[in-house]
Structures are given as structure tokens and as C-alpha cells.
Amino acid sequence: MFDWVATYLDQLFSFFQYIWDFITNGIYDFVKDGLVVLTKAALWSWYKIQILALEVAYQAAREIVSDLGISQAVSQAYSGLPADVANAFSFFGIPQALNILFSALSTRFMLRFVPFIGR
């Protein structure tokens, strides 16, 4: 006859238990999960900004190197080498290494001028 009262009180106690569990544990878990999401977003944004800065610096460095004619001067100096020395350099990959070095150094130099990112 009074089963509905027991069911009602059981549901009422379950509701208050749910509220108590949320206050004691749920808020902490909610804040922690929110901070994890914010940290991931900040880290993702930082990487994206670094990649953007690197692309900007590389493009600017490539344009400056081509405007100054450094690559033409290096290729002229390389073509002026004796054939056996040029073959030895080609065997060891010296022209490719010089190309990588010039690109890296000019890009590093240009990164200093990217606002808020370059050091």
C-alpha cells in the first residue's frame, strides 16, 4: 500500500546522492577535464604558430637569397672547380649539403625578425 512512498523516498535520496557526488567529485573532474582541453588547445595553437613562423621565415629567406644572387654565385664558384674536385664533391653530396646549410642559416636568421615568435 505504501510502496509508492518508499519508491518516492528512494528516488529522492538518489537525487540528493547524485547532487552530493557532483559537488564532491564532479566539479573537480569537470574543472580538470576543462583544463586538459585548454592545455591541448594552447599546445596545438603554439605548434601551429611555430609552423606558420617557420613558413614565413623560409619564404622570406628564400626570396632574399634569390634577390642577393647567392645561389648563382655558389653555382658559378662550383662550376669553376676542376672536374675531379667537382666529381669528388658530388660523390660526397657537398652541393646538397651547402644548399641545406644556406637554407637553414638564412631561415634561422629570418626567424629573428618574425614578430612575437622569433627569439
N, CA, C and O atoms as CSV, one atom per row, in Angstrom:
chain,resi,resn,atom,element,x,y,z
A,1,MET,N,N,0.796,-1.188,0.000
A,1,MET,CA,C,0.000,0.000,0.000
A,1,MET,C,C,0.851,1.271,0.000
A,1,MET,O,O,0.537,2.234,-0.700
A,2,PHE,N,N,1.920,1.271,0.780
A,2,PHE,CA,C,2.782,2.444,0.837
A,2,PHE,C,C,4.075,2.237,0.050
A,2,PHE,O,O,5.101,2.842,0.363
A,3,ASP,N,N,4.024,1.407,-0.942
A,3,ASP,CA,C,5.210,1.177,-1.778
A,3,ASP,C,C,5.596,2.429,-2.561
A,3,ASP,O,O,6.774,2.660,-2.833
A,4,TRP,N,N,4.617,3.220,-2.915
A,4,TRP,CA,C,4.913,4.429,-3.671
A,4,TRP,C,C,5.707,5.418,-2.830
A,4,TRP,O,O,6.509,6.177,-3.374
A,5,VAL,N,N,5.502,5.428,-1.499
A,5,VAL,CA,C,6.252,6.311,-0.615
A,5,VAL,C,C,7.705,5.869,-0.566
A,5,VAL,O,O,8.612,6.700,-0.603
A,6,ALA,N,N,7.929,4.549,-0.481
A,6,ALA,CA,C,9.295,4.030,-0.456
A,6,ALA,C,C,10.006,4.320,-1.779
A,6,ALA,O,O,11.180,4.689,-1.795
A,7,THR,N,N,9.289,4.152,-2.873
A,7,THR,CA,C,9.867,4.432,-4.183
A,7,THR,C,C,10.183,5.919,-4.328
A,7,THR,O,O,11.225,6.293,-4.864
A,8,TYR,N,N,9.275,6.754,-3.846
A,8,TYR,CA,C,9.482,8.202,-3.915
A,8,TYR,C,C,10.694,8.614,-3.082
A,8,TYR,O,O,11.529,9.391,-3.546
A,9,LEU,N,N,10.798,8.097,-1.850
A,9,LEU,CA,C,11.936,8.441,-0.993
A,9,LEU,C,C,13.243,7.898,-1.564
A,9,LEU,O,O,14.285,8.546,-1.463
A,10,ASP,N,N,13.186,6.713,-2.163
A,10,ASP,CA,C,14.383,6.153,-2.791
A,10,ASP,C,C,14.858,7.042,-3.935
A,10,ASP,O,O,16.054,7.298,-4.070
A,11,GLN,N,N,13.930,7.508,-4.752
A,11,GLN,CA,C,14.297,8.395,-5.853
A,11,GLN,C,C,14.792,9.746,-5.330
A,11,GLN,O,O,15.714,10.328,-5.903
A,12,LEU,N,N,14.201,10.239,-4.268
A,12,LEU,CA,C,14.633,11.496,-3.669
A,12,LEU,C,C,16.045,11.374,-3.106
A,12,LEU,O,O,16.872,12.265,-3.297
A,13,PHE,N,N,16.319,10.274,-2.412
A,13,PHE,CA,C,17.663,10.050,-1.877
A,13,PHE,C,C,18.678,9.851,-3.001
A,13,PHE,O,O,19.815,10.310,-2.892
A,14,SER,N,N,18.288,9.184,-4.062
A,14,SER,CA,C,19.175,9.009,-5.218
A,14,SER,C,C,19.515,10.358,-5.848
A,14,SER,O,O,20.650,10.600,-6.258
A,15,PHE,N,N,18.504,11.235,-5.918
A,15,PHE,CA,C,18.734,12.562,-6.478
A,15,PHE,C,C,19.722,13.344,-5.624
A,15,PHE,O,O,20.656,13.949,-6.150
A,16,PHE,N,N,19.519,13.337,-4.299
A,16,PHE,CA,C,20.425,14.062,-3.417
A,16,PHE,C,C,21.817,13.426,-3.407
A,16,PHE,O,O,22.817,14.134,-3.287
A,17,GLN,N,N,21.889,12.109,-3.530
A,17,GLN,CA,C,23.188,11.450,-3.612
A,17,GLN,C,C,23.924,11.867,-4.894
A,17,GLN,O,O,25.135,12.088,-4.885
A,18,TYR,N,N,23.169,11.969,-5.996
A,18,TYR,CA,C,23.755,12.426,-7.255
A,18,TYR,C,C,24.281,13.852,-7.120
A,18,TYR,O,O,25.373,14.152,-7.603
A,19,ILE,N,N,23.525,14.729,-6.476
A,19,ILE,CA,C,23.962,16.117,-6.257
A,19,ILE,C,C,25.206,16.137,-5.378
A,19,ILE,O,O,26.147,16.879,-5.659
A,20,TRP,N,N,25.224,15.337,-4.325
A,20,TRP,CA,C,26.374,15.291,-3.423
A,20,TRP,C,C,27.617,14.773,-4.154
A,20,TRP,O,O,28.711,15.315,-3.999
A,21,ASP,N,N,27.432,13.721,-4.950
A,21,ASP,CA,C,28.567,13.195,-5.725
A,21,ASP,C,C,29.090,14.221,-6.720
A,21,ASP,O,O,30.298,14.317,-6.936
A,22,PHE,N,N,28.192,14.985,-7.325
A,22,PHE,CA,C,28.635,16.018,-8.253
A,22,PHE,C,C,29.414,17.107,-7.533
A,22,PHE,O,O,30.422,17.593,-8.045
A,23,ILE,N,N,28.956,17.490,-6.354
A,23,ILE,CA,C,29.640,18.546,-5.613
A,23,ILE,C,C,31.007,18.064,-5.141
A,23,ILE,O,O,31.990,18.800,-5.225
A,24,THR,N,N,31.072,16.824,-4.644
A,24,THR,CA,C,32.338,16.339,-4.088
A,24,THR,C,C,33.331,15.882,-5.156
A,24,THR,O,O,34.531,16.106,-5.003
A,25,ASN,N,N,32.867,15.252,-6.226
A,25,ASN,CA,C,33.785,14.714,-7.234
A,25,ASN,C,C,33.587,15.334,-8.614
A,25,ASN,O,O,34.556,15.542,-9.344
A,26,GLY,N,N,32.383,15.621,-8.963
A,26,GLY,CA,C,32.058,16.046,-10.316
A,26,GLY,C,C,32.654,17.381,-10.691
A,26,GLY,O,O,33.108,17.561,-11.821
A,27,ILE,N,N,32.661,18.331,-9.757
A,27,ILE,CA,C,33.214,19.645,-10.054
A,27,ILE,C,C,34.711,19.528,-10.314
A,27,ILE,O,O,35.232,20.146,-11.242
A,28,TYR,N,N,35.404,18.738,-9.500
A,28,TYR,CA,C,36.833,18.528,-9.699
A,28,TYR,C,C,37.101,17.901,-11.066
A,28,TYR,O,O,37.968,18.365,-11.807
A,29,ASP,N,N,36.363,16.853,-11.395
A,29,ASP,CA,C,36.558,16.204,-12.693
A,29,ASP,C,C,36.229,17.149,-13.840
A,29,ASP,O,O,36.924,17.147,-14.856
A,30,PHE,N,N,35.182,17.957,-13.697
A,30,PHE,CA,C,34.799,18.908,-14.731
A,30,PHE,C,C,35.897,19.949,-14.948
A,30,PHE,O,O,36.264,20.236,-16.087
A,31,VAL,N,N,36.417,20.510,-13.867
A,31,VAL,CA,C,37.475,21.511,-13.978
A,31,VAL,C,C,38.738,20.892,-14.549
A,31,VAL,O,O,39.398,21.493,-15.397
A,32,LYS,N,N,39.081,19.689,-14.088
A,32,LYS,CA,C,40.282,19.018,-14.593
A,32,LYS,C,C,40.164,18.734,-16.082
A,32,LYS,O,O,41.110,18.980,-16.831
A,33,ASP,N,N,39.027,18.222,-16.522
A,33,ASP,CA,C,38.829,17.951,-17.949
A,33,ASP,C,C,38.858,19.240,-18.763
A,33,ASP,O,O,39.382,19.262,-19.877
A,34,GLY,N,N,38.301,20.306,-18.216
A,34,GLY,CA,C,38.355,21.599,-18.905
A,34,GLY,C,C,39.775,22.112,-19.045
A,34,GLY,O,O,40.147,22.634,-20.096
A,35,LEU,N,N,40.579,21.965,-17.985
A,35,LEU,CA,C,41.970,22.394,-18.061
A,35,LEU,C,C,42.780,21.543,-19.039
A,35,LEU,O,O,43.676,22.051,-19.713
A,36,VAL,N,N,42.469,20.263,-19.114
A,36,VAL,CA,C,43.147,19.399,-20.088
A,36,VAL,C,C,42.819,19.854,-21.505
A,36,VAL,O,O,43.707,19.926,-22.354
A,37,VAL,N,N,41.561,20.160,-21.765
A,37,VAL,CA,C,41.164,20.623,-23.100
A,37,VAL,C,C,41.839,21.956,-23.422
A,37,VAL,O,O,42.323,22.152,-24.537
A,38,LEU,N,N,41.875,22.873,-22.453
A,38,LEU,CA,C,42.529,24.162,-22.686
A,38,LEU,C,C,44.022,24.009,-22.921
A,38,LEU,O,O,44.589,24.707,-23.762
A,39,THR,N,N,44.669,23.106,-22.192
A,39,THR,CA,C,46.093,22.869,-22.383
A,39,THR,C,C,46.370,22.289,-23.761
A,39,THR,O,O,47.318,22.695,-24.433
A,40,LYS,N,N,45.545,21.342,-24.177
A,40,LYS,CA,C,45.715,20.771,-25.510
A,40,LYS,C,C,45.514,21.825,-26.594
A,40,LYS,O,O,46.251,21.852,-27.579
A,41,ALA,N,N,44.528,22.684,-26.416
A,41,ALA,CA,C,44.277,23.739,-27.399
A,41,ALA,C,C,45.434,24.730,-27.444
A,41,ALA,O,O,45.827,25.174,-28.523
A,42,ALA,N,N,45.980,25.079,-26.284
A,42,ALA,CA,C,47.110,26.006,-26.250
A,42,ALA,C,C,48.341,25.392,-26.903
A,42,ALA,O,O,49.053,26.070,-27.644
A,43,LEU,N,N,48.594,24.122,-26.635
A,43,LEU,CA,C,49.751,23.455,-27.234
A,43,LEU,C,C,49.585,23.332,-28.741
A,43,LEU,O,O,50.537,23.556,-29.489
A,44,TRP,N,N,48.396,22.982,-29.190
A,44,TRP,CA,C,48.125,22.877,-30.632
A,44,TRP,C,C,48.316,24.245,-31.308
A,44,TRP,O,O,48.910,24.340,-32.382
A,45,SER,N,N,47.805,25.294,-30.661
A,45,SER,CA,C,47.945,26.637,-31.224
A,45,SER,C,C,49.405,27.056,-31.286
A,45,SER,O,O,49.836,27.667,-32.264
A,46,TRP,N,N,50.170,26.730,-30.250
A,46,TRP,CA,C,51.588,27.088,-30.230
A,46,TRP,C,C,52.322,26.404,-31.374
A,46,TRP,O,O,53.129,27.038,-32.054
A,47,TYR,N,N,52.052,25.112,-31.599
A,47,TYR,CA,C,52.698,24.414,-32.709
A,47,TYR,C,C,52.298,25.002,-34.047
A,47,TYR,O,O,53.140,25.161,-34.932
A,48,LYS,N,N,51.025,25.327,-34.207
A,48,LYS,CA,C,50.572,25.915,-35.467
A,48,LYS,C,C,51.240,27.270,-35.705
A,48,LYS,O,O,51.627,27.575,-36.833
A,49,ILE,N,N,51.380,28.076,-34.671
A,49,ILE,CA,C,52.039,29.374,-34.808
A,49,ILE,C,C,53.508,29.197,-35.144
A,49,ILE,O,O,54.052,29.951,-35.951
A,50,GLN,N,N,54.165,28.206,-34.534
A,50,GLN,CA,C,55.565,27.952,-34.852
A,50,GLN,C,C,55.735,27.524,-36.305
A,50,GLN,O,O,56.673,27.953,-36.978
A,51,ILE,N,N,54.836,26.686,-36.784
A,51,ILE,CA,C,54.904,26.252,-38.181
A,51,ILE,C,C,54.660,27.427,-39.114
A,51,ILE,O,O,55.326,27.549,-40.141
A,52,LEU,N,N,53.710,28.295,-38.768
A,52,LEU,CA,C,53.452,29.478,-39.573
A,52,LEU,C,C,54.680,30.383,-39.608
A,52,LEU,O,O,55.052,30.888,-40.668
A,53,ALA,N,N,55.308,30.588,-38.457
A,53,ALA,CA,C,56.502,31.431,-38.400
A,53,ALA,C,C,57.626,30.839,-39.234
A,53,ALA,O,O,58.347,31.568,-39.915
A,54,LEU,N,N,57.777,29.528,-39.184
A,54,LEU,CA,C,58.821,28.886,-39.973
A,54,LEU,C,C,58.549,29.026,-41.462
A,54,LEU,O,O,59.475,29.259,-42.239
A,55,GLU,N,N,57.288,28.887,-41.872
A,55,GLU,CA,C,56.949,29.059,-43.287
A,55,GLU,C,C,57.207,30.482,-43.752
A,55,GLU,O,O,57.728,30.696,-44.847
A,56,VAL,N,N,56.844,31.460,-42.923
A,56,VAL,CA,C,57.069,32.866,-43.271
A,56,VAL,C,C,58.560,33.149,-43.373
A,56,VAL,O,O,59.008,33.785,-44.327
A,57,ALA,N,N,59.331,32.683,-42.396
A,57,ALA,CA,C,60.767,32.936,-42.399
A,57,ALA,C,C,61.444,32.241,-43.576
A,57,ALA,O,O,62.345,32.808,-44.193
A,58,TYR,N,N,61.024,31.032,-43.887
A,58,TYR,CA,C,61.638,30.316,-45.015
A,58,TYR,C,C,61.334,31.014,-46.333
A,58,TYR,O,O,62.212,31.150,-47.185
A,59,GLN,N,N,60.106,31.451,-46.498
A,59,GLN,CA,C,59.735,32.154,-47.738
A,59,GLN,C,C,60.534,33.452,-47.866
A,59,GLN,O,O,61.050,33.758,-48.940
A,60,ALA,N,N,60.637,34.208,-46.783
A,60,ALA,CA,C,61.390,35.467,-46.820
A,60,ALA,C,C,62.869,35.202,-47.071
A,60,ALA,O,O,63.504,35.923,-47.840
A,61,ALA,N,N,63.419,34.185,-46.435
A,61,ALA,CA,C,64.837,33.864,-46.631
A,61,ALA,C,C,65.100,33.413,-48.061
A,61,ALA,O,O,66.110,33.786,-48.658
A,62,ARG,N,N,64.196,32.616,-48.606
A,62,ARG,CA,C,64.374,32.156,-49.986
A,62,ARG,C,C,64.337,33.331,-50.957
A,62,ARG,O,O,65.115,33.374,-51.910
A,63,GLU,N,N,63.443,34.276,-50.722
A,63,GLU,CA,C,63.377,35.446,-51.592
A,63,GLU,C,C,64.606,36.327,-51.461
A,63,GLU,O,O,65.099,36.854,-52.457
A,64,ILE,N,N,65.106,36.492,-50.241
A,64,ILE,CA,C,66.294,37.318,-50.041
A,64,ILE,C,C,67.517,36.658,-50.672
A,64,ILE,O,O,68.329,37.336,-51.301
A,65,VAL,N,N,67.653,35.356,-50.511
A,65,VAL,CA,C,68.792,34.645,-51.098
A,65,VAL,C,C,68.738,34.742,-52.619
A,65,VAL,O,O,69.769,34.934,-53.264
A,66,SER,N,N,67.551,34.612,-53.195
A,66,SER,CA,C,67.462,34.717,-54.654
A,66,SER,C,C,67.686,36.153,-55.121
A,66,SER,O,O,68.264,36.367,-56.186
A,67,ASP,N,N,67.234,37.152,-54.336
A,67,ASP,CA,C,67.462,38.545,-54.718
A,67,ASP,C,C,68.930,38.935,-54.621
A,67,ASP,O,O,69.419,39.725,-55.429
A,68,LEU,N,N,69.628,38.389,-53.642
A,68,LEU,CA,C,71.051,38.705,-53.499
A,68,LEU,C,C,71.920,37.940,-54.487
A,68,LEU,O,O,73.067,38.317,-54.724
A,69,GLY,N,N,71.393,36.885,-55.055
A,69,GLY,CA,C,72.151,36.114,-56.042
A,69,GLY,C,C,73.178,35.184,-55.424
A,69,GLY,O,O,74.188,34.862,-56.050
A,70,ILE,N,N,72.924,34.756,-54.211
A,70,ILE,CA,C,73.882,33.877,-53.530
A,70,ILE,C,C,73.943,32.524,-54.217
A,70,ILE,O,O,75.026,31.966,-54.393
A,71,SER,N,N,72.802,31.997,-54.603
A,71,SER,CA,C,72.803,30.669,-55.230
A,71,SER,C,C,73.518,30.692,-56.578
A,71,SER,O,O,74.189,29.725,-56.938
A,72,GLN,N,N,73.379,31.791,-57.329
A,72,GLN,CA,C,74.101,31.886,-58.598
A,72,GLN,C,C,75.606,31.991,-58.360
A,72,GLN,O,O,76.397,31.406,-59.100
A,73,ALA,N,N,75.999,32.738,-57.326
A,73,ALA,CA,C,77.427,32.868,-57.024
A,73,ALA,C,C,78.021,31.533,-56.598
A,73,ALA,O,O,79.145,31.199,-56.974
A,74,VAL,N,N,77.270,30.775,-55.819
A,74,VAL,CA,C,77.773,29.463,-55.383
A,74,VAL,C,C,77.862,28.512,-56.571
A,74,VAL,O,O,78.835,27.769,-56.693
A,75,SER,N,N,76.854,28.525,-57.454
A,75,SER,CA,C,76.908,27.635,-58.621
A,75,SER,C,C,78.026,28.043,-59.575
A,75,SER,O,O,78.642,27.174,-60.192
A,76,GLN,N,N,78.309,29.345,-59.715
A,76,GLN,CA,C,79.421,29.781,-60.549
A,76,GLN,C,C,80.756,29.344,-59.939
A,76,GLN,O,O,81.652,28.895,-60.653
A,77,ALA,N,N,80.882,29.479,-58.617
A,77,ALA,CA,C,82.121,29.058,-57.960
A,77,ALA,C,C,82.288,27.547,-58.063
A,77,ALA,O,O,83.404,27.050,-58.215
A,78,TYR,N,N,81.186,26.823,-57.980
A,78,TYR,CA,C,81.258,25.364,-58.090
A,78,TYR,C,C,81.624,24.938,-59.507
A,78,TYR,O,O,82.380,23.985,-59.699
A,79,SER,N,N,81.085,25.649,-60.499
A,79,SER,CA,C,81.423,25.293,-61.884
A,79,SER,C,C,82.862,25.665,-62.224
A,79,SER,O,O,83.425,25.132,-63.180
A,80,GLY,N,N,83.457,26.556,-61.467
A,80,GLY,CA,C,84.853,26.937,-61.693
A,80,GLY,C,C,85.850,25.957,-61.109
A,80,GLY,O,O,87.052,26.091,-61.340
A,81,LEU,N,N,85.379,24.977,-60.359
A,81,LEU,CA,C,86.278,23.976,-59.774
A,81,LEU,C,C,86.765,23.010,-60.844
A,81,LEU,O,O,86.069,22.784,-61.834
A,82,PRO,N,N,87.952,22.437,-60.660
A,82,PRO,CA,C,88.405,21.390,-61.592
A,82,PRO,C,C,87.435,20.206,-61.584
A,82,PRO,O,O,86.733,19.977,-60.599
A,83,ALA,N,N,87.404,19.471,-62.669
A,83,ALA,CA,C,86.428,18.394,-62.844
A,83,ALA,C,C,86.567,17.302,-61.785
A,83,ALA,O,O,85.561,16.806,-61.277
A,84,ASP,N,N,87.814,16.918,-61.442
A,84,ASP,CA,C,87.976,15.844,-60.462
A,84,ASP,C,C,87.533,16.278,-59.063
A,84,ASP,O,O,86.979,15.475,-58.312
A,85,VAL,N,N,87.770,17.529,-58.716
A,85,VAL,CA,C,87.324,18.040,-57.414
A,85,VAL,C,C,85.794,18.137,-57.388
A,85,VAL,O,O,85.168,17.781,-56.390
A,86,ALA,N,N,85.196,18.614,-58.476
A,86,ALA,CA,C,83.736,18.717,-58.552
A,86,ALA,C,C,83.094,17.337,-58.473
A,86,ALA,O,O,82.054,17.172,-57.836
A,87,ASN,N,N,83.708,16.344,-59.119
A,87,ASN,CA,C,83.177,14.978,-59.041
A,87,ASN,C,C,83.273,14.424,-57.618
A,87,ASN,O,O,82.360,13.749,-57.143
A,88,ALA,N,N,84.390,14.715,-56.944
A,88,ALA,CA,C,84.549,14.242,-55.566
A,88,ALA,C,C,83.508,14.915,-54.656
A,88,ALA,O,O,82.911,14.265,-53.797
A,89,PHE,N,N,83.301,16.221,-54.856
A,89,PHE,CA,C,82.285,16.922,-54.064
A,89,PHE,C,C,80.892,16.356,-54.330
A,89,PHE,O,O,80.095,16.186,-53.408
A,90,SER,N,N,80.610,16.068,-55.599
A,90,SER,CA,C,79.309,15.497,-55.939
A,90,SER,C,C,79.133,14.112,-55.335
A,90,SER,O,O,78.041,13.754,-54.896
A,91,PHE,N,N,80.223,13.327,-55.315
A,91,PHE,CA,C,80.147,11.990,-54.738
A,91,PHE,C,C,79.785,12.049,-53.251
A,91,PHE,O,O,78.998,11.236,-52.765
A,92,PHE,N,N,80.362,13.009,-52.539
A,92,PHE,CA,C,80.093,13.133,-51.106
A,92,PHE,C,C,78.872,13.998,-50.797
A,92,PHE,O,O,78.525,14.167,-49.628
A,93,GLY,N,N,78.218,14.543,-51.813
A,93,GLY,CA,C,76.998,15.314,-51.615
A,93,GLY,C,C,77.228,16.705,-51.059
A,93,GLY,O,O,76.357,17.255,-50.385
A,94,ILE,N,N,78.379,17.276,-51.330
A,94,ILE,CA,C,78.702,18.606,-50.820
A,94,ILE,C,C,77.749,19.677,-51.370
A,94,ILE,O,O,77.339,20.549,-50.605
A,95,PRO,N,N,77.375,19.654,-52.668
A,95,PRO,CA,C,76.442,20.698,-53.146
A,95,PRO,C,C,75.088,20.656,-52.434
A,95,PRO,O,O,74.525,21.701,-52.106
A,96,GLN,N,N,74.570,19.455,-52.195
A,96,GLN,CA,C,73.299,19.348,-51.474
A,96,GLN,C,C,73.450,19.826,-50.031
A,96,GLN,O,O,72.557,20.473,-49.484
A,97,ALA,N,N,74.592,19.501,-49.421
A,97,ALA,CA,C,74.835,19.930,-48.040
A,97,ALA,C,C,74.932,21.449,-47.957
A,97,ALA,O,O,74.412,22.060,-47.023
A,98,LEU,N,N,75.599,22.055,-48.934
A,98,LEU,CA,C,75.691,23.519,-48.945
A,98,LEU,C,C,74.321,24.151,-49.138
A,98,LEU,O,O,74.011,25.170,-48.520
A,99,ASN,N,N,73.515,23.561,-49.980
A,99,ASN,CA,C,72.160,24.075,-50.198
A,99,ASN,C,C,71.348,24.009,-48.906
A,99,ASN,O,O,70.653,24.964,-48.558
A,100,ILE,N,N,71.433,22.895,-48.202
A,100,ILE,CA,C,70.709,22.747,-46.934
A,100,ILE,C,C,71.233,23.740,-45.898
A,100,ILE,O,O,70.452,24.350,-45.168
A,101,LEU,N,N,72.552,23.902,-45.834
A,101,LEU,CA,C,73.134,24.840,-44.868
A,101,LEU,C,C,72.709,26.275,-45.148
A,101,LEU,O,O,72.312,26.993,-44.230
A,102,PHE,N,N,72.786,26.697,-46.397
A,102,PHE,CA,C,72.383,28.063,-46.719
A,102,PHE,C,C,70.899,28.291,-46.427
A,102,PHE,O,O,70.524,29.349,-45.922
A,103,SER,N,N,70.067,27.319,-46.736
A,103,SER,CA,C,68.645,27.457,-46.448
A,103,SER,C,C,68.390,27.531,-44.947
A,103,SER,O,O,67.599,28.352,-44.482
A,104,ALA,N,N,69.062,26.670,-44.198
A,104,ALA,CA,C,68.853,26.643,-42.744
A,104,ALA,C,C,69.364,27.919,-42.071
A,104,ALA,O,O,68.692,28.483,-41.207
A,105,LEU,N,N,70.534,28.364,-42.466
A,105,LEU,CA,C,71.092,29.562,-41.840
A,105,LEU,C,C,70.274,30.803,-42.177
A,105,LEU,O,O,70.025,31.641,-41.311
A,106,SER,N,N,69.860,30.918,-43.423
A,106,SER,CA,C,69.063,32.092,-43.779
A,106,SER,C,C,67.687,32.033,-43.126
A,106,SER,O,O,67.150,33.067,-42.729
A,107,THR,N,N,67.112,30.850,-43.009
A,107,THR,CA,C,65.811,30.733,-42.337
A,107,THR,C,C,65.943,31.064,-40.855
A,107,THR,O,O,65.080,31.731,-40.285
A,108,ARG,N,N,67.017,30.601,-40.237
A,108,ARG,CA,C,67.241,30.908,-38.818
A,108,ARG,C,C,67.428,32.409,-38.615
A,108,ARG,O,O,66.928,32.987,-37.649
A,109,PHE,N,N,68.149,33.022,-39.534
A,109,PHE,CA,C,68.349,34.468,-39.451
A,109,PHE,C,C,67.018,35.200,-39.594
A,109,PHE,O,O,66.752,36.158,-38.868
A,110,MET,N,N,66.186,34.753,-40.524
A,110,MET,CA,C,64.907,35.425,-40.757
A,110,MET,C,C,63.917,35.184,-39.619
A,110,MET,O,O,63.045,36.020,-39.384
A,111,LEU,N,N,64.029,34.073,-38.917
A,111,LEU,CA,C,63.122,33.816,-37.790
A,111,LEU,C,C,63.271,34.858,-36.690
A,111,LEU,O,O,62.336,35.088,-35.923
A,112,ARG,N,N,64.422,35.481,-36.610
A,112,ARG,CA,C,64.617,36.509,-35.591
A,112,ARG,C,C,63.748,37.736,-35.840
A,112,ARG,O,O,63.486,38.514,-34.922
A,113,PHE,N,N,63.309,37.906,-37.062
A,113,PHE,CA,C,62.547,39.098,-37.401
A,113,PHE,C,C,61.034,38.848,-37.456
A,113,PHE,O,O,60.272,39.766,-37.760
A,114,VAL,N,N,60.598,37.640,-37.171
A,114,VAL,CA,C,59.171,37.363,-37.128
A,114,VAL,C,C,58.648,37.879,-35.791
A,114,VAL,O,O,59.135,37.465,-34.738
A,115,PRO,N,N,57.664,38.777,-35.817
A,115,PRO,CA,C,57.197,39.400,-34.567
A,115,PRO,C,C,56.601,38.387,-33.586
A,115,PRO,O,O,55.890,37.465,-33.985
A,116,PHE,N,N,56.895,38.568,-32.329
A,116,PHE,CA,C,56.360,37.816,-31.187
A,116,PHE,C,C,56.813,36.357,-31.140
A,116,PHE,O,O,56.537,35.673,-30.155
A,117,ILE,N,N,57.493,35.862,-32.162
A,117,ILE,CA,C,57.854,34.453,-32.184
A,117,ILE,C,C,59.365,34.287,-32.245
A,117,ILE,O,O,59.934,33.472,-31.519
A,118,GLY,N,N,60.008,35.052,-33.101
A,118,GLY,CA,C,61.459,34.930,-33.249
A,118,GLY,C,C,62.167,35.344,-31.967
A,118,GLY,O,O,61.713,36.221,-31.231
A,119,ARG,N,N,63.266,34.700,-31.733
A,119,ARG,CA,C,63.999,34.985,-30.491
A,119,ARG,C,C,65.281,35.689,-30.803
A,119,ARG,O,O,66.043,36.016,-29.894
